[in-house]
Amino acid sequence: METRPLGDTGHESSILTYGSIALNYVEQERANRMVDAAIDAGVNHFDVAPTYGDAEVKLAPKLNEYRDDVFLGCKTQERTYYGAWGELHRSLARLGVDKIDLYQFHAVTRYDELDAITGDYSPEMAQGDHDPGALRAFIEAKEEGLIDHIGLTSHGDPSLIRTAIERVDELETVMFPFNYTLAAKDGPEHDYGSVLELAEEEGLGTLCIKGFAKQPWPDDLPAEERPYNTWYEPYDTATELEECLRFSLSHGMTSIPSAGDPELLPAILKAAREYEPMSEEERAEIRERAEDNDSPVPAP
């Protein structure tokens, strides 16, 4: 599988990142087989989070077996100093590792969250009653060797993500929505292309979430009747999944995390192994095809 530099981190990431949330929906034996299949296909970047059910625990056995071959990304939705420290230690224990390669501020969608994370921190600040924020915890964890790199993920407005890139000098990667449903829409709220451009200018690795998202699930479809364990209605044919992957990667994204449902993974792995760039003419054609789909990005 092709690899690409993950920004300035020094790591070469496979063009497909394994979205380990899929492990939450299967038993341990199948989870082990799924990880084996990803490694055999050439995936070297895995992404997981404590909010993904028991995915951390189910990843742990094979992670221990393949640790030298896996670039491990994990996340926290904690925004405070002590909250971030606590969740980092819990993830290390659940994953059975002594270090996380990429630790990310997870799902930052509001400016007050960004303010809480940064906490107006300076090294000279006395803590007192003021929480210095999760960023301070990340910096200290990196100094202690518990994490190697710092990233941010967001489903939020592109302007928020650009602001985060500009405010947080320590960021080395950014994960954000990018797909042809979004690219087909006008307006600044859909302009994730500007995020990609800024991230590349700043030397950040770029990870593409919602790469396989078609549109929101219909409001009148109960969650228990959805055919896939995803937060959005995905593209699901082999051809569509291949087009999704090729579209995002052809714009220069470093890597695209796989969709969350286990049933979609085999076709996505195949598409990543056989990846070929998509021409601008092909990209224009599928953008036009998606013009009537609603945005799969949730409101903050």
Rosetta blueprint (number, residue, H / E / L):
1 M L
2 E L
3 T E
4 R E
5 P E
6 L L
7 G L
8 D L
9 T L
10 G L
11 H L
12 E E
13 S E
14 S E
15 I L
16 L E
17 T E
18 Y E
19 G E
20 S H
21 I H
22 A H
23 L H
24 N H
25 Y H
26 V L
27 E L
28 Q H
29 E H
30 R H
31 A H
32 N H
33 R H
34 M H
35 V H
36 D H
37 A H
38 A H
39 I H
40 D H
41 A H
42 G L
43 V L
44 N L
45 H E
46 F E
47 D E
48 V L
49 A L
50 P L
51 T L
52 Y L
53 G L
54 D L
55 A H
56 E H
57 V H
58 K H
59 L H
60 A H
61 P H
62 K H
63 L H
64 N H
65 E H
66 Y H
67 R H
68 D H
69 D H
70 V L
71 F E
72 L E
73 G E
74 C E
75 K E
76 T E
77 Q L
78 E L
79 R L
80 T L
81 Y H
82 Y H
83 G H
84 A H
85 W H
86 G H
87 E H
88 L H
89 H H
90 R H
91 S H
92 L H
93 A H
94 R H
95 L H
96 G L
97 V L
98 D L
99 K L
100 I E
101 D E
102 L E
103 Y E
104 Q E
105 F E
106 H L
107 A L
108 V L
109 T L
110 R L
111 Y H
112 D H
113 E H
114 L H
115 D H
116 A H
117 I H
118 T H
119 G L
120 D L
121 Y L
122 S L
123 P L
124 E L
125 M L
126 A L
127 Q L
128 G L
129 D L
130 H L
131 D L
132 P L
133 G L
134 A H
135 L H
136 R H
137 A H
138 F H
139 I H
140 E H
141 A H
142 K H
143 E H
144 E L
145 G L
146 L L
147 I E
148 D E
149 H E
150 I E
151 G E
152 L E
153 T E
154 S L
155 H L
156 G L
157 D L
158 P H
159 S H
160 L H
161 I H
162 R H
163 T H
164 A H
165 I H
166 E H
167 R H
168 V L
169 D L
170 E L
171 L L
172 E L
173 T E
174 V E
175 M E
176 F E
177 P E
178 F L
179 N L
180 Y H
181 T H
182 L H
183 A H
184 A L
185 K L
186 D L
187 G L
188 P H
189 E H
190 H H
191 D L
192 Y H
193 G H
194 S H
195 V H
196 L H
197 E H
198 L H
199 A H
200 E H
201 E H
202 E L
203 G L
204 L L
205 G E
206 T E
207 L E
208 C E
209 I E
210 K L
211 G L
212 F L
213 A E
214 K E
215 Q E
216 P L
217 W L
218 P L
219 D L
220 D L
221 L L
222 P L
223 A H
224 E H
225 E H
226 R L
227 P L
228 Y L
229 N L
230 T L
231 W L
232 Y L
233 E E
234 P E
235 Y L
236 D L
237 T L
238 A H
239 T H
240 E H
241 L H
242 E H
243 E H
244 C H
245 L H
246 R H
247 F H
248 S H
249 L H
250 S H
251 H L
252 G L
253 M L
254 T L
255 S E
256 I E
257 P E
258 S L
259 A L
260 G L
261 D L
262 P H
263 E H
264 L H
265 L H
266 P H
267 A H
268 I H
269 L H
270 K H
271 A H
272 A H
273 R H
274 E L
275 Y L
276 E L
277 P L
278 M L
279 S L
280 E H
281 E H
282 E H
283 R H
284 A H
285 E H
286 I H
287 R H
288 E H
289 R H
290 A L
291 E L
292 D L
293 N L
294 D L
295 S L
296 P L
297 V L
298 P L
299 A L
300 P L
